[in-house]
């Protein structure tokens, strides 16, 4: 699957960042002197070079009237650059499975070196050092794809007070069971289908969310729901966005109405969740 200008164009949000870089992290400043709350944005596998995370951080900062930080999870070298891999952008769009694997192979070593278990200590260190310096009253984190997996892990610690998890990558049942703070989940529609391609040895695949598969998403909600009435119950919510695929909340193709609606819905869900769980 060769990269082209259209592959990149559909996934880049309009606008320019208005924040600044501080010690390698992107910083969208809220009102001066407001330290009652702050948000950490944990990026997808494209990291800081993809401008979307900075634009979203700016918007979160404006809406919540607080600081928003985007740490560098990959030491300046994200495993995948924005022009290397194109995934389906809406439900029903088909891609060639053989071509997907062939074009993704060069990135696999970098992805292995930057797997969530490697990136997690960096995110943890960033949050701890930030709190030592800023002493925010409450901290929330929103994670997308790769960052969503990190957000799930961080939700089991005392580092944060609330999380929003958008179409995460690999999530285990044990990680969900360990969550001890409020969590909101923004999920892609989540249907996976294979379509035979005549006269070939491979299939096309309709990818809605390969990472957070429907059965994993269902089990995660069941796990949190099973705590109702118990001492370890924490607030949670799950929302599914019709017509969306993995990545819709972080790098949507706004040309598709359902994808645009899903992106905007997930953003509003994020704002409303933090307003509810991190009140000023």
C-alpha positions as CSV (number, residue, x, y, z in Angstrom):
1,X,0.0,0.0,0.0
2,X,2.0,2.9,-1.3
3,X,1.9,6.2,0.5
4,X,0.6,9.3,-1.3
5,X,-0.5,12.8,-0.6
6,X,-4.1,11.7,-0.2
7,X,-3.1,9.1,2.4
8,X,-1.8,11.8,4.6
9,X,-4.2,14.6,3.8
10,X,-7.3,12.7,5.1
11,X,-5.8,12.2,8.5
12,X,-4.4,15.6,9.3
13,X,-6.6,18.1,11.2
14,X,-6.9,21.7,9.9
15,X,-5.4,24.5,11.8
16,X,-2.0,25.3,13.4
17,X,-0.8,24.7,17.0
18,X,-0.7,27.7,19.2
19,X,1.2,26.1,22.1
20,X,4.9,25.8,22.8
21,X,7.5,23.0,23.3
22,X,8.8,22.8,26.9
23,X,11.6,20.3,27.6
24,X,10.6,18.1,24.7
25,X,6.8,18.1,25.6
26,X,4.1,20.1,23.9
27,X,2.4,22.6,26.2
28,X,-1.0,24.2,25.7
29,X,-1.3,26.8,28.5
30,X,-4.6,27.4,30.4
31,X,-5.3,30.6,32.3
32,X,-2.3,31.8,34.1
33,X,-2.2,30.7,37.7
34,X,-4.9,28.0,37.3
35,X,-3.4,24.8,38.8
36,X,-6.6,23.2,40.0
37,X,-6.5,20.7,37.2
38,X,-4.5,19.7,34.1
39,X,-4.7,17.2,31.3
40,X,-2.1,14.8,29.9
41,X,-2.6,13.8,26.2
42,X,-1.0,10.5,25.4
43,X,-0.5,10.2,21.7
44,X,-1.0,7.5,19.1
45,X,1.9,5.7,17.5
46,X,2.7,8.8,15.3
47,X,3.7,10.8,18.3
48,X,4.3,14.6,18.3
49,X,5.3,14.9,14.6
50,X,1.6,14.4,13.7
51,X,0.2,17.9,14.3
52,X,-3.2,16.5,15.4
53,X,-2.2,15.9,19.0
54,X,-1.1,19.5,19.4
55,X,-4.2,20.9,17.9
56,X,-6.4,18.7,20.1
57,X,-4.3,19.7,23.2
58,X,-4.9,23.4,22.3
59,X,-8.7,22.7,22.0
60,X,-8.8,20.8,25.3
61,X,-6.9,23.6,27.1
62,X,-9.3,26.2,25.8
63,X,-12.5,24.2,26.6
64,X,-11.4,23.1,30.1
65,X,-9.5,26.3,30.9
66,X,-6.5,24.4,32.1
67,X,-3.0,23.3,31.1
68,X,-2.7,20.4,28.7
69,X,0.6,18.6,28.1
70,X,1.6,16.2,25.4
71,X,4.8,14.2,26.4
72,X,7.1,12.7,23.8
73,X,6.7,9.0,24.3
74,X,9.2,8.0,21.6
75,X,12.3,10.2,22.3
76,X,11.7,12.1,19.1
77,X,11.5,9.0,16.9
78,X,8.0,7.6,16.6
79,X,7.8,4.1,15.2
80,X,5.6,5.2,12.2
81,X,5.8,8.4,10.3
82,X,2.6,9.9,9.0
83,X,3.3,9.0,5.4
84,X,4.3,5.3,6.0
85,X,1.0,3.6,6.7
86,X,-2.5,4.2,5.7
87,X,-5.4,2.4,7.4
88,X,-9.1,2.5,6.5
89,X,-10.8,5.7,7.5
90,X,-14.4,4.6,7.6
91,X,-16.5,1.5,8.2
92,X,-16.8,-0.7,5.1
93,X,-13.7,0.6,3.4
94,X,-11.6,-2.4,2.3
95,X,-7.8,-2.7,2.4
96,X,-5.6,-5.4,1.0
97,X,-4.4,-7.6,3.9
98,X,-1.2,-8.7,2.0
99,X,-0.4,-5.2,1.1
100,X,-0.9,-3.9,4.6
101,X,1.5,-6.5,6.1
102,X,4.1,-5.9,3.3
103,X,4.1,-2.2,3.8
104,X,4.1,-2.4,7.6
105,X,7.0,-4.8,7.9
106,X,9.7,-2.1,7.9
107,X,8.1,-0.4,10.9
108,X,7.8,-3.6,13.0
109,X,11.3,-3.4,14.6
110,X,10.7,0.2,15.7
111,X,7.2,-0.7,17.0
112,X,8.8,-3.5,19.0
113,X,11.3,-1.1,20.5
114,X,8.6,1.3,21.4
115,X,5.9,-1.1,22.7
116,X,3.7,0.2,25.5
117,X,5.7,-1.5,28.2
118,X,8.7,0.4,27.1
119,X,6.9,3.8,26.7
120,X,5.0,3.5,30.0
121,X,8.0,4.3,32.3
122,X,8.6,7.5,30.2
123,X,5.0,8.6,30.6
124,X,5.1,7.8,34.4
125,X,8.3,9.7,34.8
126,X,6.9,12.7,32.9
127,X,3.8,12.8,35.1
128,X,5.7,12.5,38.4
129,X,8.2,15.2,37.5
130,X,5.4,17.5,36.2
131,X,3.5,17.1,39.5
132,X,6.7,17.9,41.5
133,X,7.0,21.1,39.5
134,X,3.4,22.2,39.0
135,X,1.5,20.6,41.9
136,X,-1.8,20.4,40.0
137,X,-4.8,19.8,42.2
138,X,-6.1,17.1,39.9
139,X,-4.7,15.3,36.8
140,X,-6.6,13.6,34.0
141,X,-5.2,11.8,30.9
142,X,-6.7,11.2,27.5
143,X,-5.1,8.5,25.5
144,X,-5.5,7.6,21.8
145,X,-4.7,4.2,20.3
146,X,-1.2,3.5,21.7
147,X,-1.7,6.2,24.3
148,X,-5.0,4.6,25.1
149,X,-3.3,1.5,26.2
150,X,-1.0,3.6,28.4
151,X,-4.0,5.4,29.9
152,X,-5.5,2.1,31.0
153,X,-2.2,1.1,32.7
154,X,-1.9,4.5,34.4
155,X,-5.5,4.2,35.6
156,X,-4.4,1.6,38.1
157,X,-2.0,4.0,39.8
158,X,-2.3,7.0,42.0
159,X,-0.8,9.3,39.3
160,X,-4.1,10.3,37.9
161,X,-7.6,11.2,39.0
162,X,-9.5,10.4,35.8
163,X,-8.9,9.0,32.3
164,X,-10.5,9.0,28.8
165,X,-9.5,6.0,26.6
166,X,-10.1,6.4,22.9
167,X,-9.9,3.3,20.7
168,X,-7.0,1.8,22.7
169,X,-4.5,-0.8,21.4
170,X,-3.9,-4.0,23.3
171,X,-5.8,-4.1,26.6
172,X,-5.9,-7.1,28.9
173,X,-8.7,-8.1,31.2
174,X,-6.2,-7.8,34.1
175,X,-5.4,-4.2,33.2
176,X,-9.1,-3.3,33.2
177,X,-9.7,-5.1,36.5
178,X,-6.9,-3.0,38.0
179,X,-8.5,0.4,37.1
180,X,-9.2,2.4,40.2
181,X,-10.2,5.8,38.9
182,X,-13.1,7.0,36.7
183,X,-12.8,6.0,33.1
184,X,-14.6,7.0,29.9
185,X,-14.2,4.9,26.7
186,X,-14.7,6.2,23.2
187,X,-15.0,3.2,20.9
188,X,-15.0,2.6,17.2
189,X,-18.0,0.7,15.7
190,X,-15.9,-2.5,15.8
191,X,-17.0,-4.9,13.1
192,X,-14.3,-7.1,11.5
193,X,-15.0,-8.8,8.3
194,X,-12.9,-10.7,5.7
195,X,-13.7,-10.5,2.0
196,X,-12.2,-13.1,-0.4
197,X,-10.3,-11.7,-3.4
198,X,-10.8,-13.8,-6.5
199,X,-7.7,-15.5,-8.0
200,X,-5.4,-14.5,-5.1
201,X,-4.1,-16.3,-2.0
202,X,-5.2,-13.6,0.4
203,X,-8.3,-11.7,1.6
204,X,-9.3,-8.1,1.8
205,X,-10.2,-7.0,5.3
206,X,-12.6,-4.4,6.6
207,X,-10.9,-3.1,9.7
208,X,-13.0,-1.2,12.2
209,X,-10.9,-1.7,15.3
210,X,-8.2,-4.4,15.2
211,X,-6.8,-3.3,18.6
212,X,-9.8,-3.0,20.8
213,X,-11.9,-5.8,19.3
214,X,-15.6,-6.1,20.0
215,X,-15.2,-9.0,22.4
216,X,-12.5,-7.2,24.3
217,X,-14.5,-4.0,24.5
218,X,-17.6,-6.0,25.7
219,X,-15.5,-7.8,28.4
220,X,-14.0,-4.5,29.6
221,X,-17.4,-3.0,30.1
222,X,-18.7,-6.1,31.8
223,X,-15.7,-6.1,34.2
224,X,-16.3,-2.5,35.3
225,X,-20.1,-3.1,35.5
226,X,-19.5,-6.1,37.8
227,X,-18.2,-3.8,40.5
228,X,-21.5,-2.0,40.9
229,X,-22.6,-2.0,44.6
230,X,-19.1,-3.0,45.7
231,X,-16.3,-1.0,47.4
232,X,-14.1,-1.0,44.4
233,X,-16.7,0.5,42.0
234,X,-15.5,3.4,40.0
235,X,-17.5,5.5,37.5
236,X,-17.2,4.5,33.9
237,X,-18.9,5.0,30.5
238,X,-18.6,3.4,27.1
239,X,-19.7,5.1,23.9
240,X,-19.6,3.6,20.4
241,X,-19.4,5.9,17.4
242,X,-21.2,4.6,14.3
243,X,-19.3,4.5,11.0
244,X,-15.8,4.9,12.6
245,X,-12.6,2.9,12.6
246,X,-9.6,2.6,14.9
247,X,-8.0,6.0,15.0
248,X,-11.1,8.1,14.4
249,X,-10.7,10.3,17.5
250,X,-7.1,11.1,16.8
251,X,-6.7,11.4,13.0
252,X,-10.1,11.3,11.4
253,X,-10.9,11.9,7.7
254,X,-13.3,14.7,8.1
255,X,-14.6,14.3,4.6
256,X,-16.8,11.5,5.8
257,X,-19.8,12.8,7.8
258,X,-20.0,9.8,10.2
259,X,-16.2,10.0,10.9
260,X,-16.5,13.8,11.5
261,X,-19.4,13.2,13.8
262,X,-17.5,10.5,15.7
263,X,-14.4,12.6,16.1
264,X,-16.5,15.6,17.4
265,X,-18.5,13.3,19.6
266,X,-15.4,11.7,21.2
267,X,-14.0,15.2,21.8
268,X,-17.1,16.4,23.5
269,X,-17.2,13.2,25.5
270,X,-13.7,13.9,26.7
271,X,-14.6,17.5,27.7
272,X,-17.7,16.5,29.5
273,X,-16.0,13.6,31.3
274,X,-13.3,15.8,32.7
275,X,-15.7,18.5,33.6
276,X,-17.6,15.9,35.6
277,X,-14.7,14.0,37.2
278,X,-12.2,16.9,37.6
279,X,-14.3,19.8,38.7
280,X,-12.6,23.1,39.4
